[in-house]
Amino acid sequence: MPASPFAVPDDVVPGSPRAWAVAARPKTLWIAAIPVAVATGLAWLHGAAILAWVTALALAGSLVVQVLSNLQNDVGYTARGLETGGRVGLPRATARGWLTPRAVRRAIGAGVALSALICVPLAAHAGWIPAAIGLASTAGALAYMGGPKPIAYTPFGEATVFVFFGLVAVLGTYYLHAGTAVPDAWLAGAAVGAHAAAVLAVNNHRDFEHDARTGRRTFAATFGPRASSALYAVAIWLPFAIVAALAAFRASPGLAAPLVLVPWAARLQRDFGAASGLAFNAILFRTVKLELAFGLAFTAGAVAQRLLGG
């Protein structure tokens, strides 16, 4: 049987850039980048002045939070002895011995310091609210698989992603540009957050049997695969309902641009229902790509709407 295109070979050199890439999971970084793009496009549509350095720092901060979450997940999962060999997900660098837990924890410490440093000029620009959002997001990333009661051990993982990689990331970036947070930004944040939550829903649906055996009470492990399939469907389709409503009620047809992706989403949901085992790894990355395409289409639609006098 040919190797999965999503598999990581076993010949990774310990401590190498490739080993760090396994832990940092760069293919997931779009989950952090898209909220910044969506918020920036929407703020520009609403007449805000967009400063390149503010956008760049907002993007950098969001990416740091995502990497911190991935690193903490890698080392925290291994520290709790959950890598039993029965999981079919992507490998963890610390579990394979490619990185030491100490090295990853030092990288996490450096990332926390970098996140705090990024908050300083943003606070000088827009006040304490963006700084508080950045620090709260950093704490949330660490709490996912850290502390005495990690979020990853509860049914609230998808909700946490919805909040921090949707509502918080979009509203925080919008506030940096516009100095306020309007209802449209809340709705855009909900759309982005739903697709981000869908990515985690795939991960937890794939691993629900393994998680149940090892004591992780994720949404899928707690309520079963039927409920997690329904959660995935809601998370996939809610963003389309939101942009359709925004386009109609705000008389901004450009915001309906993501609706061209409806056939893609329909195929993705169908394939999710038919998948098993390792096939969910491909579904996971296709869901990331759907969020990417949706966010870029929304941003392009917002920019086009402004250029056309909307």
N, C-alpha and C positions, 0 to 999 in steps of 0.2 A: 504494500500500500504506500503511495507517495506521501511524503511528509506534508503536513499542513503548511500553507503559506504563512500562517500566523504563529507557527511554532518557533521557538528559539533553540538553536543547536546547543548540544551539550559541550561544545569545545570553547565556550566563553572563557577567556583568560581572567582569573581573579584580579580584581582591582582595576581592570581595563575600562576605557570609555564605554565599551560595549556592555560591561557588567553594570555600570552606572545607568546606562540607558534602559536596561531591564528593570531596574528599580524605579527610575523616574518616569518610565512609560511615555515617551514623547508623543505617541499617537493620540494620547488623551488630552493633550494640551489645548486642542481646539475648544474643549469644554470651557476653558478659562478665557480664551481669546474672543469667542463669539459674543459674550455679554458686553464686552467693551465696544465692539464694533456696532452692535445693535443700539446701545445707549448713545453712542456718538452720532450715528446716523439720525436717530430720532431727535436728539437735542438740536442738531443742525436744521432739521426740518422745522423745528419749533422756533428757529431764529437765534439760537444761542451762538456765541462766538466760540469757535473750536480752536484751542491752543494745542499745537503739536506736542509740546513737552508734557502737558497735562495728560494727553491721550497716551503718550509713550509710557509715562510713569504708572498710569492706571493699568495699562496692559502688563507692564513688568510686575506690578504687585499681584495681579490676578494669576499670572503664570507661576510666580513664586508660591502662592497658596496651593495651586494644583500640584506642583512638584512636592511640596511639603506633605500634602495628603498622601501622595503615592509612596513617598519614602517611609512615612510613618506606618502606612498600611503594610509595606513589605517587612519592616523590622518588627512591628507589633505582632503580626501574624506568626512570624517565626518564633518570637519570644514566648508565645503562648502554646507552642507545640502543635499548631493546627495543620501543619503540612504533613499529612498522614500518608500521602501517596494515592489517596482515593479521589483527589480533586482533579478535575479535567481542565481547569483554567490555566492561564499563562503562568510561567514559572516565577518564583520569587528569588531575587538575587541572594538574599541572606540565607534562605533555606538551602540553596544549592552550594553555598560556600564561596560564591563569586565575590561577595562583599562581606566584611565583618560587621556585626551589629554595632560595634563601637564606631567604625568609620561612618556608617549611615547616621548614627545619632549625632556625630560631630557635624555632618552635613546638614542635618535638621537644625542644629543650633545656629549654624552659619546662615541658614535660610530665614530663621526667625529674626536674626539681627538685620539681615537685608530687608525683610519686610518692614521692620520698624524704621529703618533708614529711609525707605521709600515714602513712608507716611509723613516725614518731616516737611518736605517742600509742599506736599499736597495739603497739609494742614495750614501752612503759611498762606497758601493760595485760597483755600475755601473754608477754613475754620476747622473746628475739632470733629465735626460729624464724619467727614471722610476718613480721618485718622482712626476714629473709634470703629468704623466699619472695617477698616483694614486689619486692625488688631483683633476684632471679633472673628473675622474670617480666618485669621491665622490660628486662633484658639480652636475654632471649629474644625480646621483641618487636622490639628493634632489630636483632638478629642475623638475623631472618628475611630481610630484604633489605639488610642492611648488612654491612660488613666485607669482607675479601678473598675469603671463600668463603661467600656467603649461603646460609642454609638453603633458600631458595626455589630454589636451583640444584641441589638434591639430591633424592633420592626420599623424604626424611624430613620433608617439610612436614606431611603429615597426622599423622604420629606426634608431631611437635612440638606441634601444636594439641591433640591428644589429651592430652598430658601437661600443658601449661600452662593450657588452657581447660577442662580436665576434672579430672584428678587433683589438680594443684597448687591450682587455684582452689577446689575443693570441700574438699579436706583443709585448706587454709590457713584458710578461713572456719570450718570445723567446729572446728578447733583454737582459734581465737579465742574461740569460745563455750564449748567443753567442756574445753579444756586437754589434749586427747588426740586420737588419730586411730584410731577403731575400724574393724574390717573392713567394716562396713556403709558407712562413709564412703568407703572405697576403692572399693567397688562402685558407689556412687552417682556418684563421680567418674568412673569408667570409663564409666558410662552417658551422663553429660553430655558427656564428652570424645569419645565415639564420634559423637554427633550433630554436635558442633562440627567434627570431622574430616570428616564427610560434606559439610559446606558447602564446605570447601576442595577436597574430591574433585570436586565438581561444577565448580568453577572450573578446576581443572587438567585435568579430562577435556575440558571445552569447548575449552581452549586447547592441547591436546597437540601438534597439528601446528605451530602457531606457536612453541610453546616449543622443540620439537625443532629447528626451523630456527634459532632464536636462541641455542641453547646451554644452555637451561634443562632440566636433566635431572630433571624432576619424576617422581613415581611413574608418572603416565600417559604421559609422554614416554619413560620408560625401558622400561616393561613393556608398553605398548600399551593401547588402549581396552578390550579384553576384560578385562584385569587390573584396570583402574581401575573398570570397571562392577562387578566382583566386590567390590572394596574398598568401593564405595558401598553395595552390598547388605549387606555385613557391618556397616558403620557404622550403617546405618539400623536393622537388626534386633537387633543385640547389646543395646541398651538395653532392649528389651522382654523379652528373655530374663533380663536381670539383675533387673528389677523383679518378674517372675514368681517368680524364685527367692527374692528377698528376702521377698516377701509370703508365700510358702509356708513357708520355713524359719524365719522370724522370727514366724510367726503374726500377721502384721500385714497384714490384707487391704486396708487403706487404701493401702498402697504399690503395690497393683496398679492404682490409678486410671488410670495412663497406658495401660493395655491397651485402653481405649476408642478409642485412636487407631490401632489396628492397621489398620482399613480405609483410613484416610488414608495411612498409610505404604505400604500395598500399591498404592494409586493413584499415589503419588509414584514408587515404584520402576518401575512400568509406564510412566509418562510419561517418566521418565529414559531408559529403554531406547528410546523412540520419538523422542526429541528430537534436534535438530541445530541448530548455529549459535546464533543469538540466542535460540532457545527455551530454552537452558540458563540464561539470566539469570532467567527466571521460575522454573525448577526450583531455582535457587540460593536465591531468596528464599522459596520454599515450604519448602525444607529448613530455613531459619532459623526459619520459623513453626512447623515441626514440633518443632524443639528447644524453642522457646518454650512451645508447648502441652504438650509432654511434661514440661518442668520445672515448669510451673505446676500440672499435674495431680499430679505427684509431691509437690510442696510442700503442695498442698491435702489430698492423701491422708494425708500425715504429720501435718498439723495435726488433721484429722478423727480420725485414730487416737488421738492424745493426748487429744482432747476426749471421746472415747468410752471412755476408760479403758484404751487400749492400751499 
